[in-house]
């Protein structure tokens, strides 16, 4: 049996394990996890969002996103503020600390991408990302 005949689940899990390991090593000294980085990135693109909107963008459930927001808030990266249009809701905003980390953390994640994809050319990387998108996101919208 060739090494590529292994179950897709196993291959994806091993790849994810490596990417997580490298990502965590790049971000750990800044007190941020890869999933927290993903949420911060959404706020760097558009600050002041509802938690449910962030959850939708990151394809997460409300309980998961609440925990991520709680930890980022405890670590001083974000803050919740009452929505001026509806006091029952809260918006998530970056703090100065959260804003100041954008360039540095994005550079670290760019380094991670370069490190884990160093054996591939640009065309292979684009094809790989397209395949991952189809497996993980596109098929989700089809009810698979």
Buried (B, 14 or more C-beta within 10 A) or exposed (E): EEEEEEEEEEEEEEEEEEBBEBBEEBBEEBBBBBBBBBBBBBBBEEBEBEBEBBBEBBEBEEEEBBEBBEBBBEBEBBBBEEEEEEEEBBBBBBBEEBBEBBEEBBEBBEEBBEBBBEEEEEEEEEEEEEEEEEEEEEEEEEEE
